[in-house]
Amino acid sequence: MLAALFLLAYSVAAQNSSGRQPRLPEERFKSGATTLHTFAPVAEAARRSVVKFSLDGKTVALGAVIAADGFVITKASEIQDGKLTCRLMDGREVDAERVAADDENDVALVKVRASELKPTEWASEVTSVGQWAVTPGIEETPEAVGVISVPSRKILHKRALIGVLLDFETSSARIREVMPGMGAEKAGLKSGDVILAVNHTPVGSSEELTRTLRNYRDGQAVQLHARRELQEMDVEVAMSLPKPERMPRGFNREERMNRLGAEVSQRAEGFDLALQHDTMLQPWQCGGPLINLEGKAIGLNIARAGRVASYALPVPLVKQIIEDLRTQAGTAGKHEEKQGRCSDH
């Protein structure tokens, strides 16, 4: 494989030395057929631990086998209601059932009707920026390749708002305008009100208020302590995602530019910890393992987030999620068994 990579690089160098403007053939692009074929030996062993999920006949996600008796983890938001099936490396298509989920990190535990599967082998070493990252599928050649570009970090949820525009020219967190139809208006806040605290934590400026609210997501409610003229009051305000047409010009411009021309995952944010790599995944190519050159999994692909940004949950977090999901599934099973015994009486 290393020899093939050397020859590929040598070919590019030769084109450069000719004096002509080089144009790399598409098959040698990072996602091209020649490049993917070069990494086939790396993906060979790992693909035995990969499955492909379909919902009502449409491919929606890959999955990583975690137990020989048919337990698989995958991307939860893609596994919705419908007929769920699973294709294995040997070509078999079997039924599957979602049995538990970690909504915070968008991981689902699925029971596949198959046995003697090969569990994913997780890497023990620390992942480094710049190392190769390969996404195996169930075919001989991998789905995609890339490199780790950013070390593990928390990925915040999509920015939710209380529904106000703040006056940044004052030293306090003063409301300049209340946005119609959002939580602040429904809670009775008005232009000129000053927000003093969020969930009993004091805030002294508009910048501090903005940073504090960034920790909350769509659907959550926050307790705000505010002042209107000489009177202080407490209100509960629901956080929500703004409609684009209601936002000021330039709001979230960086996010929109990052996603320009890229088909991103339905859920591409809000993870406790994630590695960022530059692999150009399709949304359905998430949910399975991300491996190193030794064929060991360095993470679980969880989202395509932008033009050159995909996220993978790192191994320590994945292992903790697996443990929690197995416990959750076991508890649920015992509860159903108990309920069944009670109904018999």
Secondary structure, DSSP 8 states (H G I E B T S, - for coil): -HHHHHHHHHHHHHHHHTSS-----GGGSTTSHHHHHHTHHHHHHHGGGEEEEEETTEEEEEEEE--TTSEEEEEGGG--SS-EEEE-TTS-EEEEEEEEEETTTTEEEEEES--S-----B--S---TT-EEEE--SSSS-SEEEEEEEEEEEE-----B-SEEE-TTSSS-BEEEE-TTSHHHHHT--TT-EEEEETTEE--SHHHHHHHHTT--TT-EEEEEEEETTEEEEEEEE-B---GGGS-TTTTHHHHHHHTT----SS---EEEEEEE-----GGG-SSEEE-TTS-EEEEEEEEEETTEEEEEEHHHHHHHHHHHHHHHHHHHHHHHHHHHHHH-
